[in-house]
Amino acid sequence: MAFLRCCATRFLCFSIKRIKSVGPPKSALLERTRSLVSNLLATETDGALMLRTRELCKHCMEYPEACSIEFQDAVFKKLKLSLRRSSDHIFKEHIQQFLMLMGDVGAPRGAGVRILSIDGGGTKGMLGLDMLQALENALHGPKVVEVFDLITGVSTGAIIGTLLAAKRLSVEKCKEVYIAISRELFSQGKFSGMSGLLLSHAYYNTEKWKGLLKNVIGEETLLEICGRWPSPKLSIVSCTVNTPTLQPYIFRTYGHPIKSCSHYRGGCNHKVWEALQASAAAPGYFQEVPLGALLHQDGGVLTNNPTALAVHEARMLWPNERIQCVVSIGNGRAISKVEPAVEKLSTRLQEKILRIIDSATDTELVDLCMRDVLPKGSYMRFNPYTSYTYALDEIDPKKLRQMGQDAQLYVSKNQAKFEAAAKALLAGPTLKQRLSRNFSDLIILYGNSFD
């Protein structure tokens, strides 16, 4: 059996390498890139520039290895000057898409980078939404989406993050949409659920789930969103299961700068609803999601608290900026006993399996690490205690009401903490920071003409 597993793993690695190796030779890619760049730099009208930019954008998405730093400065200068000059919104969207793909995401809007991380947890996302509502109330005016530079979510957290960042909904409107989706999706008979579980390893109807996502999110790609809404950046975390080991995969509305190299595989060439379906494909609840050569499952299987991934992504995008504030939103935790049960010196197989699953989806170890690693006062986590261990597909009205009461009790006890988070998020850049950031933009636009 071990030999067969070894052979299967080797075959899978070989297949993935073979898939990666298919494509034109490097010299041909370089020649094609130079041709596209030359055509772009030679254009004089906005219409032609938009067309050439789209061609180069498509080329760089298909062949990331073709993106070279040698053409970056000249292209960035031309596109940024065009952005300043033009008032055409469609033109600006397409130019912004390419700049984002190349990792030119602009400076943070605050004194540093402000990050929002949202855990997974199924319908327990209602607890997370109540935390965000309390934070938005503490901001006294601005929406939550307006005070963050990067939003990262996994599973239900990815759905909430997308409703905030891509659809620009208020937290209150997010709650309405979220409740409607949950009731529509999880109101299913046990017979059809068990049939689906036996036939396709999915209790809930995957096609119905896809239809709901398309209806709410639309058919936009991640790249199209980044052109329309340059900020905040959005990252959606899934888990790939047909790789030799389980790995996080990050769907992004941005690319990384050419000099940066993320630890995590990812991309921005999928539709938003596809990314959400992949991120929320909880084993046993929904079918796994094939996208290209990879098979995706719920990101919470591996990374149920994506705060560490969010900080890593922020470091890639803004390497020279400090972390101003990290807000981590949990979706509730039941009070558990700390002391071991002395009378139980062994556990049943079912208990062993459940504890392994619980350990894999644990969110608090990441929380402890972030408290140690991030500067004092820059990290805050909101994760209420709950009266019950709520199910991922909980829609019982009584339980949902209790969930709301659990959230409000936590908010009332931690009001000062929400106010402190709001104060940290609203801190603007210093005069020195503004001058430095503006000067950096001018250097890109006008080169060495200041010398």
C-alpha positions as CSV (number, residue, x, y, z in Angstrom):
1,M,0.0,0.0,0.0
2,A,2.8,2.4,0.9
3,F,4.5,1.6,-2.4
4,L,1.3,2.4,-4.4
5,R,0.9,5.7,-2.5
6,C,4.5,6.5,-3.4
7,C,3.9,5.7,-7.1
8,A,0.7,7.8,-7.2
9,T,2.5,10.8,-5.6
10,R,5.4,10.5,-8.1
11,F,2.9,10.3,-11.0
12,L,1.0,13.3,-9.8
13,C,4.2,15.4,-9.4
14,F,5.3,14.4,-12.9
15,S,1.8,15.3,-14.3
16,I,1.9,18.7,-12.7
17,K,5.4,19.4,-14.0
18,R,4.3,18.3,-17.4
19,I,1.3,20.6,-17.3
20,K,3.6,23.5,-16.3
21,S,6.1,22.7,-19.0
22,V,3.6,22.9,-21.9
23,G,3.9,26.2,-23.7
24,P,6.1,28.2,-26.1
25,P,9.9,28.3,-25.5
26,K,11.3,31.1,-23.3
27,S,12.9,32.9,-26.3
28,A,9.5,33.0,-28.1
29,L,7.8,34.3,-25.0
30,L,10.4,37.1,-24.6
31,E,10.1,38.1,-28.2
32,R,6.3,38.2,-28.0
33,T,6.5,40.3,-24.8
34,R,8.9,42.8,-26.4
35,S,6.6,43.1,-29.4
36,L,3.6,43.8,-27.2
37,V,5.5,46.3,-25.1
38,S,6.8,48.1,-28.2
39,N,3.3,48.3,-29.7
40,L,2.0,49.7,-26.4
41,L,4.7,52.4,-26.1
42,A,4.1,53.5,-29.7
43,T,0.4,54.2,-29.2
44,E,-0.9,57.8,-29.1
45,T,-4.7,57.5,-28.6
46,D,-6.5,56.3,-25.5
47,G,-8.5,53.7,-27.5
48,A,-5.3,52.2,-29.0
49,L,-3.6,52.3,-25.6
50,M,-6.5,50.4,-23.9
51,L,-6.4,47.7,-26.6
52,R,-2.6,47.3,-26.4
53,T,-2.8,47.2,-22.6
54,R,-5.5,44.5,-22.7
55,E,-3.3,42.4,-25.0
56,L,-0.3,42.7,-22.7
57,C,-2.4,42.0,-19.7
58,K,-3.8,38.8,-21.2
59,H,-0.3,37.7,-22.2
60,C,1.1,38.3,-18.7
61,M,-1.8,36.4,-17.1
62,E,-1.3,33.4,-19.4
63,Y,2.5,33.5,-19.1
64,P,3.6,35.1,-15.8
65,E,7.2,34.1,-16.5
66,A,7.1,36.5,-19.5
67,C,6.7,39.5,-17.2
68,S,10.1,41.2,-17.1
69,I,11.3,44.1,-15.0
70,E,13.1,45.4,-18.1
71,F,10.0,46.9,-19.6
72,Q,8.2,47.8,-16.3
73,D,9.4,51.4,-15.8
74,A,8.6,52.6,-19.3
75,V,5.2,50.9,-19.4
76,F,4.3,52.1,-15.9
77,K,5.3,55.7,-16.7
78,K,3.1,55.8,-19.9
79,L,0.1,54.2,-18.2
80,K,0.2,56.4,-15.1
81,L,0.5,59.6,-17.1
82,S,-2.5,58.4,-19.2
83,L,-4.5,57.7,-16.0
84,R,-3.8,61.3,-14.7
85,R,-4.9,62.8,-18.1
86,S,-8.0,60.7,-18.9
87,S,-11.5,61.1,-17.5
88,D,-12.8,58.0,-19.2
89,H,-13.8,55.5,-16.5
90,I,-13.7,52.4,-18.8
91,F,-10.2,53.3,-20.0
92,K,-9.1,53.9,-16.4
93,E,-10.5,50.5,-15.3
94,H,-8.4,48.6,-18.0
95,I,-5.2,50.5,-17.2
96,Q,-5.8,49.9,-13.5
97,Q,-6.2,46.2,-14.1
98,F,-2.8,45.8,-15.7
99,L,-1.1,47.9,-13.0
100,M,-2.7,45.8,-10.3
101,L,-1.7,42.6,-12.1
102,M,1.9,43.8,-12.1
103,G,1.8,44.4,-8.4
104,D,1.6,48.2,-8.7
105,V,-1.1,48.6,-6.0
106,G,-0.3,52.1,-4.8
107,A,0.5,53.3,-1.3
108,P,-1.7,52.5,1.7
109,R,-4.2,55.2,2.5
110,G,-3.4,55.3,6.2
111,A,-0.2,55.6,8.3
112,G,0.6,52.0,7.4
113,V,-1.0,48.9,6.0
114,R,-4.4,48.0,7.5
115,I,-5.5,44.4,7.3
116,L,-8.8,42.7,7.8
117,S,-8.8,38.9,8.2
118,I,-12.1,36.9,8.5
119,D,-12.2,33.2,9.6
120,G,-14.3,30.4,8.2
121,G,-17.3,28.9,10.0
122,G,-20.4,28.4,7.9
123,T,-23.5,30.2,9.2
124,K,-21.5,31.2,12.2
125,G,-20.4,34.0,9.9
126,M,-23.4,35.8,11.5
127,L,-21.2,36.2,14.6
128,G,-18.4,37.7,12.5
129,L,-20.8,40.1,10.8
130,D,-22.0,41.3,14.3
131,M,-18.3,42.0,15.2
132,L,-17.9,44.0,12.0
133,Q,-21.1,45.9,12.7
134,A,-19.8,46.9,16.1
135,L,-16.5,48.0,14.5
136,E,-18.3,50.0,11.8
137,N,-20.4,51.7,14.6
138,A,-17.2,52.6,16.4
139,L,-15.8,54.2,13.3
140,H,-18.6,56.8,13.5
141,G,-19.1,57.5,9.8
142,P,-16.8,55.5,7.5
143,K,-17.7,52.0,6.3
144,V,-15.6,49.1,7.2
145,V,-14.5,48.7,3.6
146,E,-13.1,52.2,3.6
147,V,-10.6,51.7,6.4
148,F,-8.7,48.7,5.1
149,D,-6.0,48.2,2.5
150,L,-6.3,44.4,2.3
151,I,-9.2,42.0,3.2
152,T,-8.4,38.3,3.4
153,G,-11.1,35.7,4.0
154,V,-11.5,31.9,4.0
155,S,-14.8,30.0,3.3
156,T,-17.6,32.0,4.9
157,G,-15.1,34.8,5.7
158,A,-14.3,35.0,2.0
159,I,-18.0,35.5,1.2
160,I,-18.3,38.3,3.7
161,G,-15.0,39.9,2.5
162,T,-16.2,39.8,-1.1
163,L,-19.6,41.3,-0.2
164,L,-17.7,44.1,1.5
165,A,-14.8,44.7,-0.9
166,A,-16.2,43.7,-4.3
167,K,-19.9,44.6,-3.9
168,R,-19.2,47.6,-1.6
169,L,-22.1,46.6,0.7
170,S,-22.6,48.0,4.2
171,V,-22.3,45.4,7.0
172,E,-26.1,45.6,7.6
173,K,-26.8,44.8,3.9
174,C,-24.2,42.0,4.1
175,K,-26.2,40.4,6.9
176,E,-29.4,40.6,4.9
177,V,-27.8,38.9,1.9
178,Y,-26.0,36.4,4.1
179,I,-29.1,35.3,5.9
180,A,-31.0,35.0,2.6
181,I,-28.3,32.8,1.0
182,S,-28.1,30.5,4.1
183,R,-31.8,29.9,4.4
184,E,-32.1,29.2,0.6
185,L,-29.1,26.9,0.6
186,F,-29.4,24.9,3.8
187,S,-33.2,24.4,3.7
188,Q,-32.9,20.9,2.2
189,G,-34.6,17.6,3.0
190,K,-32.6,14.9,4.7
191,F,-33.4,12.3,2.0
192,S,-31.9,14.4,-0.9
193,G,-29.0,15.3,1.4
194,M,-28.1,11.7,2.2
195,S,-28.5,10.8,-1.5
196,G,-26.1,13.5,-2.5
197,L,-23.7,12.5,0.2
198,L,-23.6,8.9,-1.1
199,L,-23.5,9.7,-4.8
200,S,-21.2,12.8,-4.9
201,H,-19.8,13.1,-1.4
202,A,-21.8,16.4,-1.0
203,Y,-24.8,16.8,1.2
204,Y,-26.0,20.0,-0.4
205,N,-26.8,20.7,-4.1
206,T,-23.7,22.1,-5.7
207,E,-25.5,23.4,-8.8
208,K,-27.9,25.3,-6.6
209,W,-25.0,26.8,-4.6
210,K,-23.3,27.9,-7.9
211,G,-26.5,29.5,-9.0
212,L,-26.8,31.5,-5.7
213,L,-23.2,32.7,-6.0
214,K,-23.7,33.8,-9.6
215,N,-26.9,35.6,-8.7
216,V,-25.3,37.5,-5.8
217,I,-21.8,38.0,-7.0
218,G,-22.2,38.1,-10.8
219,E,-19.8,36.9,-13.6
220,E,-16.9,39.4,-13.0
221,T,-13.4,38.1,-12.7
222,L,-11.0,38.9,-9.9
223,L,-9.0,41.1,-12.2
224,E,-12.1,43.1,-13.3
225,I,-12.9,43.8,-9.7
226,C,-9.4,45.2,-9.1
227,G,-9.9,47.7,-12.0
228,R,-13.2,48.9,-10.7
229,W,-12.3,49.0,-7.0
230,P,-8.5,49.6,-6.6
231,S,-8.9,49.4,-2.8
232,P,-9.1,47.4,-0.6
233,K,-7.3,44.5,-2.2
234,L,-9.1,41.2,-1.7
235,S,-7.6,37.7,-1.2
236,I,-9.7,34.5,-1.0
237,V,-8.1,31.4,0.5
238,S,-8.9,27.8,-0.6
239,C,-7.0,24.5,-0.2
240,T,-5.7,22.4,-3.1
241,V,-6.1,18.6,-2.5
242,N,-4.6,17.0,-5.6
243,T,-1.1,18.2,-4.8
244,P,1.3,15.9,-3.0
245,T,0.5,17.8,0.2
246,L,-2.5,20.0,1.1
247,Q,-1.6,23.6,0.2
248,P,-3.2,27.0,0.6
249,Y,-4.2,28.7,-2.7
250,I,-4.9,32.4,-2.7
251,F,-7.3,33.9,-5.3
252,R,-6.2,37.6,-5.6
253,T,-7.5,40.8,-7.0
254,Y,-3.9,41.8,-7.6
255,G,-0.6,40.5,-8.6
256,H,2.7,40.6,-6.8
257,P,5.6,42.9,-7.8
258,I,8.0,41.2,-10.1
259,K,10.8,41.2,-7.5
260,S,8.4,39.6,-4.9
261,C,7.9,35.9,-4.5
262,S,5.0,34.7,-2.4
263,H,5.2,31.4,-0.4
264,Y,1.7,30.6,-1.7
265,R,0.4,29.6,-5.1
266,G,-2.4,31.8,-6.4
267,G,-3.7,34.0,-9.2
268,C,-6.4,36.4,-10.4
269,N,-7.6,34.8,-13.6
270,H,-10.7,33.2,-12.3
271,K,-14.3,34.5,-11.8
272,V,-15.1,35.7,-8.3
273,W,-17.9,33.2,-7.8
274,E,-15.5,30.4,-8.7
275,A,-13.0,31.5,-6.1
276,L,-15.8,31.7,-3.5
277,Q,-17.1,28.2,-4.4
278,A,-13.6,26.8,-4.1
279,S,-12.9,28.5,-0.8
280,A,-16.2,27.3,0.7
281,A,-16.2,23.7,-0.6
282,A,-16.5,22.1,2.9
283,P,-15.9,18.3,2.7
284,G,-19.2,16.5,3.0
285,Y,-21.2,19.6,2.5
286,F,-20.2,20.6,-1.1
287,Q,-18.3,18.9,-4.0
288,E,-14.6,19.7,-4.5
289,V,-14.0,22.4,-7.2
290,P,-11.8,21.7,-10.2
291,L,-10.2,24.8,-11.7
292,G,-7.6,24.2,-14.3
293,A,-5.2,21.5,-13.1
294,L,-6.0,22.0,-9.4
295,L,-8.8,20.6,-7.3
296,H,-9.9,22.9,-4.5
297,Q,-11.6,22.4,-1.2
298,D,-12.6,24.6,1.7
299,G,-9.7,26.7,2.8
300,G,-10.7,26.2,6.4
301,V,-9.5,22.6,6.1
302,L,-5.9,24.0,6.3
303,T,-6.1,27.7,7.2
304,N,-9.3,28.5,9.1
305,N,-7.7,31.6,10.5
306,P,-6.0,33.4,7.5
307,T,-4.4,36.2,9.5
308,A,-0.8,35.0,9.0
309,L,-1.4,34.6,5.2
310,A,-2.9,38.1,5.1
311,V,0.2,39.6,6.8
312,H,2.4,37.7,4.4
313,E,0.5,39.1,1.4
314,A,0.7,42.6,2.8
315,R,4.5,42.2,3.2
316,M,4.7,41.2,-0.5
317,L,2.6,44.2,-1.7
318,W,4.0,46.9,0.6
319,P,7.5,45.8,1.7
320,N,8.5,49.3,2.8
321,E,5.4,50.1,4.8
322,R,4.8,49.3,8.4
323,I,1.8,47.3,9.6
324,Q,-0.5,49.9,11.1
325,C,-3.4,47.6,12.2
326,V,-4.5,44.0,11.8
327,V,-8.1,43.2,12.7
328,S,-8.9,39.5,12.9
329,I,-12.5,38.4,13.0
330,G,-13.5,35.1,14.4
331,N,-16.8,33.4,14.0
332,G,-17.2,32.2,17.6
333,R,-15.8,29.5,19.9
334,A,-17.5,27.4,22.4
335,I,-16.2,27.4,26.0
336,S,-14.2,24.2,26.5
337,K,-12.7,22.5,29.5
338,V,-9.0,23.1,30.1
339,E,-8.3,20.3,32.5
340,P,-8.0,16.7,31.2
341,A,-10.6,14.1,32.1
342,V,-8.7,11.9,34.5
343,E,-11.2,9.1,34.3
344,K,-10.7,8.8,30.5
345,L,-7.4,7.3,29.7
346,S,-8.3,6.3,26.2
347,T,-10.5,7.7,23.4
348,R,-12.8,6.1,20.8
349,L,-12.0,6.2,17.1
350,Q,-14.8,8.7,16.5
351,E,-13.4,11.1,19.1
352,K,-9.9,10.8,17.7
353,I,-11.1,11.7,14.2
354,L,-13.2,14.6,15.5
355,R,-10.2,16.0,17.5
356,I,-8.0,15.8,14.5
357,I,-10.6,17.8,12.5
358,D,-10.9,20.2,15.4
359,S,-7.1,20.7,15.5
360,A,-6.9,21.2,11.7
361,T,-9.5,23.9,11.8
362,D,-8.3,25.6,15.0
363,T,-8.0,29.4,14.8
364,E,-6.6,30.3,18.2
365,L,-3.0,29.1,17.7
366,V,-2.6,31.6,14.8
367,D,-4.1,34.2,17.2
368,L,-1.4,33.4,19.8
369,C,1.4,33.6,17.2
370,M,0.1,37.0,15.9
371,R,0.1,38.4,19.4
372,D,3.7,37.5,19.8
373,V,4.9,38.6,16.3
374,L,3.1,41.8,15.6
375,P,3.9,45.1,17.3
376,K,2.0,45.9,20.5
377,G,-1.2,47.7,19.8
378,S,-1.3,46.8,16.1
379,Y,-3.2,43.5,16.4
380,M,-6.7,43.0,17.6
381,R,-8.9,39.8,17.4
382,F,-12.6,39.7,18.0
383,N,-13.9,36.2,18.5
384,P,-17.0,35.8,20.8
385,Y,-17.6,32.8,23.1
386,T,-20.8,30.9,22.2
387,S,-23.5,29.2,24.1
388,Y,-23.5,26.2,21.8
389,T,-21.2,24.5,19.3
390,Y,-23.1,25.7,16.3
391,A,-23.2,23.6,13.1
392,L,-21.8,25.0,9.9
393,D,-25.2,24.8,8.3
394,E,-27.2,26.1,11.4
395,I,-30.5,27.8,10.3
396,D,-32.7,27.0,13.3
397,P,-34.3,30.4,14.2
398,K,-33.9,29.7,18.0
399,K,-30.2,29.0,17.6
400,L,-29.7,32.0,15.3
401,R,-31.3,34.2,17.9
402,Q,-29.0,32.8,20.6
403,M,-26.1,33.4,18.2
404,G,-27.1,37.0,18.0
405,Q,-27.3,37.3,21.8
406,D,-23.9,35.7,22.2
407,A,-22.5,38.3,19.8
408,Q,-24.2,41.2,21.6
409,L,-22.9,40.1,25.0
410,Y,-19.4,40.0,23.6
411,V,-19.8,43.4,22.0
412,S,-21.1,45.0,25.2
413,K,-18.1,43.6,27.2
414,N,-15.5,44.7,24.6
415,Q,-16.8,48.1,23.6
416,A,-13.5,49.8,24.6
417,K,-11.6,47.3,22.4
418,F,-13.7,48.2,19.4
419,E,-13.1,51.9,20.0
420,A,-9.4,51.3,20.2
421,A,-9.4,49.4,16.9
422,A,-11.4,52.2,15.2
423,K,-8.9,54.8,16.5
424,A,-6.0,52.7,15.2
425,L,-7.6,52.3,11.8
426,L,-8.4,56.0,11.4
427,A,-4.9,57.2,12.0
428,G,-3.8,59.0,8.8
429,P,-0.3,59.3,7.2
430,T,2.1,61.8,8.6
431,L,3.2,64.8,6.5
432,K,6.5,63.1,6.0
433,Q,4.8,59.9,4.7
434,R,2.6,61.9,2.3
435,L,5.6,63.8,0.9
436,S,7.6,60.5,0.6
437,R,4.8,58.7,-1.2
438,N,4.1,61.6,-3.6
439,F,7.7,61.9,-4.4
440,S,8.0,58.2,-5.2
441,D,5.1,58.6,-7.7
442,L,6.7,61.6,-9.3
443,I,10.0,59.7,-9.7
444,I,8.1,56.9,-11.6
445,L,6.3,59.5,-13.8
446,Y,9.1,61.9,-14.6
447,G,12.2,59.8,-14.0
448,N,15.5,61.6,-13.3
449,S,14.2,65.0,-14.5
450,F,14.4,66.2,-10.8
451,D,18.2,65.7,-10.7
